[in-house]
Structures are given as C-alpha cells and as structure tokens.
C-alpha cells in the first residue's frame, strides 16, 4: 500500500533494518542493496529520485491498462556449478522460463478464483520472457551458459563475485539488453536475490537475478534437500519482480510501504501457507480480507503464492519505460545474423579506453561499409548517433559534456548485424 506523503519515499528507502534481517530470510535482495548503498551512498539518492519519477510515470499514464503492449524480455541463464548436481538441465531451465511466462501473464493454473475478494486486483502484467537466441555480438545462442567453478558455495560476502568470470563466476551480458539469471549453489538458506533497476547506473556489472539451484524451475533439482516447499519456480518470479522494481509487499518493515496503491499494508512477511483471511483488521489498518499473503512479493511457500496486482504491473512497466528501457529495443530474441556477414567485438577498436570523453572508434577491419554508430548510457539512452563509412576512423570529442561512467558503443552494419563495445569515461 502506497502512503500518500512524498516524504514516505525517503523514509521507506531508509528502512533497511538489521533487526529484520536477523530472521530467516528467503530473499537477500534488501541485504545486498543495503551493502551496496553503504559502499556507494549516492545509490540511495539515485533511488529516491527514481521513485519520484516512477510515481510521475504512473500518474501520467492513466490509460496504461488499455494502451500497453506485450513486452518480451530476452533472458540468458548462467549456470555456475561445482558439483555436477548443480549443473541443472536444459529442461529445468525451460521450466523456469515457462513459470515466469505463466505468472507474469496470469496464466498460472493456481490463479485466484473470481469469487475470491482479492481476485479483482489480480493482473496480467503483459510481460513475457524468452531464452536469448542471439548474443550481444550477434552470434547464435541457446541463451544458456555453463561455467564450472572452484567455489563450493557462494556466501553473502561472495555474492558480487558471482557476476565476475575472474572470480569463478560469469560476467553478465549487456544488462541494458538482457535479463541475466544466475543459477548457483548459495550458502545457507537464502533462495535468491536481485538487483534493482537503479543499480544499472552505479553497478551495471552486478545487474541480474541470482537463484539457488534447489529453488530454480519446477523439475529436476527444484525442491530438493531442505527446499521442498520451493519447488514451483516462484523464487524466480519473486526475484524478477525485484529486478523490475517491485518491493516486498510488507515494505520491509512493520506496516511498511511497497509504493503500490492496491496491495494491503502488512504487519510483516508471511511464511508457510496461511488460511484466508489472514491478519484481518491488522494493526496496519487492513480490512476484513486481511493481508495479501498470496502475492508473489511475500515469503509464503511456492504453492501458496499466485498473483501480481495491477499496481505492481504499473510499477514494472514504469521500470521498462525508465531505467530498463533498453530492453524495449533489445535484439536478444531475434535470429542471429549469418556467419558470413557477422561482426565481432574484435572488429572494433576503441582507444584510449578508459578515456575522458575524447576517443577514437576504428572499425576499418570490416572494410568499406556504411554503418550506424550509437553511443548509449547504461539506461539505454542514446547520447550520440551518426552514420559513417567504416573505412575511416571516427574521432569523438565530448568536450567534457558526458558524465563519468560506463557507456556502450553499438555498431550497426545492417541486416540485424550489430556489435557492442563497452567503454569507460572518467572526467
């Protein structure tokens, strides 16, 4: 439930209570966020400003439900394994993609009956997911990578290393164009965690969703060991919800705020499978129907959660028209270009890199050809664009007008033949 005062945005983003984390946490998203804010306090200010923009987008799109179109998000699944049992099958990966598509499109068989009081709030988010068929370099792919690692289990101090090949993990694919899902062996009882959209600005290399292999998909290792109640693939649904800017439904505090209008304010997280109504007329002011414990952003068992609300769908769409807008033009699910004409990152030289905003792009190795060059920031926004002949090096001089950070140079040679190069600008 969204509070009416704008001050609640600032207060709500400050509620990272260590006392809450002392309990058994199924999701480590907020702990990871708290750690990253401690490392970079500017992230908190970025999120507060972004929240205002999110609410502005929602209020500026009153016809959202009638005007929206289905958005398909390319997914790459990185399986990082030490013991062969952790190397989940392709079939198990497909099952997780199926669960995501069912849950985000309200096609899940366990959706609420139309006689349930909360049924009127259920929403088809009109977001779909496909395993990538094309790499950032334009090559054909199954959308699955597999990495054998020497890391036996990833503890909280090692979470960031999952996203780095140099530390036994796997570098993420361009986070403005793909949803990176990591399937790993997490230490302890944590099921998963995700990066919020605003972290694209400060930590693009750490973007993505992480899920333990025993809670991934709904076949194979899903539900094995101590995780029998997490066998339905709903950890993936929950964490992708975070990745699209959804908060825990209880706002991570007693009667906290999740910045959504149509979710009931909750006294705290719920576990197991409560009976309806649960916590009717609670201390937060819920009505006779009690708390919306069956929401995907609560902590109940997989078979007990089954819905997003319309307000949550609005919030996810705001993210896809804001920090994650690059996904709207991603070519990750398009057919790969032919081997004969394909470009690779090796065909492009950018120097110096890092630089202060003045640099040269050399694509002469691909021969004389008309190409389009786009320079994008981590939000997918185009900051430079021009057509040129590839036989001539391109000199860029920004006159210090570009902010320090990570940018992507995209070379489009036509026929869906696109390659990307990452650059670093330090002013």
Secondary structure as GFF3:
##gff-version 3
##sequence-region A 1 427
A	DSSP	alpha_helix	7	12	.	.	.	ID=ss1
A	DSSP	alpha_helix	18	21	.	.	.	ID=ss2
A	DSSP	alpha_helix	29	39	.	.	.	ID=ss3
A	DSSP	alpha_helix	42	60	.	.	.	ID=ss4
A	DSSP	alpha_helix	64	67	.	.	.	ID=ss5
A	DSSP	beta_strand	71	81	.	.	.	ID=ss6
A	DSSP	three_ten_helix	84	86	.	.	.	ID=ss7
A	DSSP	alpha_helix	90	104	.	.	.	ID=ss8
A	DSSP	three_ten_helix	119	121	.	.	.	ID=ss9
A	DSSP	beta_strand	127	131	.	.	.	ID=ss10
A	DSSP	beta_strand	144	148	.	.	.	ID=ss11
A	DSSP	three_ten_helix	156	163	.	.	.	ID=ss12
A	DSSP	three_ten_helix	165	167	.	.	.	ID=ss13
A	DSSP	beta_strand	179	184	.	.	.	ID=ss14
A	DSSP	beta_strand	192	194	.	.	.	ID=ss15
A	DSSP	alpha_helix	199	202	.	.	.	ID=ss16
A	DSSP	three_ten_helix	204	206	.	.	.	ID=ss17
A	DSSP	beta_strand	209	212	.	.	.	ID=ss18
A	DSSP	three_ten_helix	213	215	.	.	.	ID=ss19
A	DSSP	alpha_helix	234	243	.	.	.	ID=ss20
A	DSSP	three_ten_helix	302	304	.	.	.	ID=ss21
A	DSSP	alpha_helix	310	320	.	.	.	ID=ss22
A	DSSP	three_ten_helix	325	329	.	.	.	ID=ss23
A	DSSP	three_ten_helix	345	347	.	.	.	ID=ss24
A	DSSP	beta_strand	349	351	.	.	.	ID=ss25
A	DSSP	beta_strand	358	362	.	.	.	ID=ss26
A	DSSP	three_ten_helix	364	366	.	.	.	ID=ss27
A	DSSP	beta_strand	370	377	.	.	.	ID=ss28
A	DSSP	beta_strand	382	389	.	.	.	ID=ss29
A	DSSP	beta_strand	394	397	.	.	.	ID=ss30
A	DSSP	beta_strand	405	412	.	.	.	ID=ss31
A	DSSP	beta_strand	418	425	.	.	.	ID=ss32
###
